[in-house]
Amino acid sequence: MLKKLVILAVTLLSIFMLPTAYAAVEINTADQAALDGIAGIGPATSRAIIEERKKNGNFKDWPDLEQRVRGIGERNSVKLSAAGLVVNGQPRNPSTVVDKPAKPAKLAVEPSKPGAQKP
């Protein structure tokens, strides 16, 4: 009988705790502690988010956040969204992230210029 009561108590506790453990954090209403709880956001970034929000108002969408807060780009925003951050209730859509082409490698020897004399 005691075993069944313990199982029931654990089950009830887990039911009530699960929604809070996986709740999304809305960037336009979250305080610094809630933002710091998102993996990938540290104290400096959470302060920058809050200051930008106070200065210029709420963030409209993910691209607005990416433009206004330094250090949050397309790829980082996908990771933050996966960790539970939302903008106006919306997670970041990873399929809209455009991969930038790789920069060409620098040549070890400069190419010869037309009209240059060969040694």
C-alpha positions as CSV (number, residue, x, y, z in Angstrom):
1,M,0.0,0.0,0.0
2,L,2.8,2.4,0.9
3,K,4.6,1.6,-2.3
4,K,1.5,2.6,-4.3
5,L,1.1,5.9,-2.5
6,V,4.8,6.7,-3.2
7,I,4.3,5.9,-6.9
8,L,1.2,8.0,-7.0
9,A,2.9,11.0,-5.3
10,V,5.9,10.8,-7.7
11,T,3.6,10.6,-10.7
12,L,1.5,13.6,-9.5
13,L,4.7,15.7,-8.8
14,S,6.1,14.9,-12.2
15,I,2.9,15.9,-14.0
16,F,2.9,19.3,-12.3
17,M,6.6,19.9,-12.8
18,L,6.9,18.9,-16.4
19,P,5.1,21.9,-17.9
20,T,7.4,24.3,-16.0
21,A,10.5,22.5,-16.9
22,Y,9.9,22.8,-20.6
23,A,8.0,26.1,-20.7
24,A,9.1,28.5,-23.5
25,V,10.7,31.8,-22.5
26,E,9.1,34.8,-24.3
27,I,11.9,37.3,-25.0
28,N,9.6,40.3,-24.8
29,T,8.4,39.6,-21.3
30,A,11.3,37.6,-19.7
31,D,13.4,39.0,-16.9
32,Q,17.1,38.6,-16.7
33,A,17.0,35.4,-14.6
34,A,14.6,33.7,-17.1
35,L,16.9,34.7,-20.1
36,D,20.0,33.5,-18.2
37,G,18.2,30.1,-17.9
38,I,18.3,29.6,-21.6
39,A,21.4,27.6,-22.8
40,G,23.5,29.9,-24.8
41,I,22.5,33.2,-23.1
42,G,24.8,34.5,-20.5
43,P,24.5,37.6,-18.3
44,A,26.0,40.0,-20.9
45,T,23.6,38.9,-23.6
46,S,20.5,38.9,-21.3
47,R,21.4,42.5,-20.3
48,A,21.8,43.5,-23.9
49,I,18.4,42.0,-24.8
50,I,16.7,43.8,-21.9
51,E,18.4,47.1,-22.6
52,E,17.5,46.9,-26.3
53,R,13.9,46.0,-25.4
54,K,13.7,49.0,-23.0
55,K,15.3,51.4,-25.5
56,N,13.5,50.4,-28.8
57,G,10.4,48.3,-27.7
58,N,9.5,44.7,-28.1
59,F,11.0,42.5,-30.8
60,K,8.7,41.9,-33.7
61,D,10.2,38.6,-34.9
62,W,13.4,36.6,-35.0
63,P,15.1,38.7,-37.8
64,D,14.3,41.9,-35.7
65,L,16.1,40.3,-32.7
66,E,19.0,39.2,-34.8
67,Q,19.5,42.8,-36.2
68,R,19.1,44.5,-32.9
69,V,21.1,42.4,-30.5
70,R,24.8,41.9,-31.2
71,G,25.9,38.2,-30.9
72,I,22.6,36.8,-31.9
73,G,22.7,35.8,-35.6
74,E,20.8,33.3,-37.6
75,R,22.6,30.2,-36.5
76,N,22.7,31.2,-32.8
77,S,19.0,32.1,-32.9
78,V,18.2,28.5,-34.1
79,K,20.1,27.1,-31.1
80,L,18.4,29.6,-28.7
81,S,15.0,28.6,-30.1
82,A,15.8,24.9,-29.6
83,A,16.7,25.7,-26.0
84,G,13.2,27.3,-25.4
85,L,13.4,30.9,-26.5
86,V,10.5,32.4,-28.4
87,V,9.8,35.7,-30.0
88,N,6.1,36.7,-29.9
89,G,5.3,33.1,-29.1
90,Q,7.1,31.8,-32.2
91,P,10.1,29.5,-32.3
92,R,12.8,30.2,-34.9
93,N,12.2,28.3,-38.1
94,P,15.6,26.7,-39.0
95,S,14.7,26.2,-42.6
96,T,14.9,29.9,-43.3
97,V,18.5,30.1,-42.2
98,V,20.7,30.8,-45.3
99,D,24.1,29.2,-45.2
100,K,26.7,31.7,-46.2
101,P,29.2,30.6,-48.9
102,A,32.6,29.8,-47.6
103,K,35.3,32.5,-48.0
104,P,37.8,31.6,-50.7
105,A,41.2,30.5,-49.3
106,K,44.0,33.0,-49.6
107,L,46.7,32.0,-52.0
108,A,50.2,31.4,-50.6
109,V,51.7,33.1,-53.7
110,E,50.1,36.1,-55.3
111,P,48.9,35.5,-58.9
112,S,51.1,37.1,-61.5
113,K,49.8,40.4,-62.8
114,P,49.5,41.0,-66.5
115,G,52.4,42.9,-67.9
116,A,54.7,42.0,-65.0
117,Q,58.2,40.9,-65.8
118,K,59.3,37.4,-65.0
119,P,62.6,37.0,-63.2
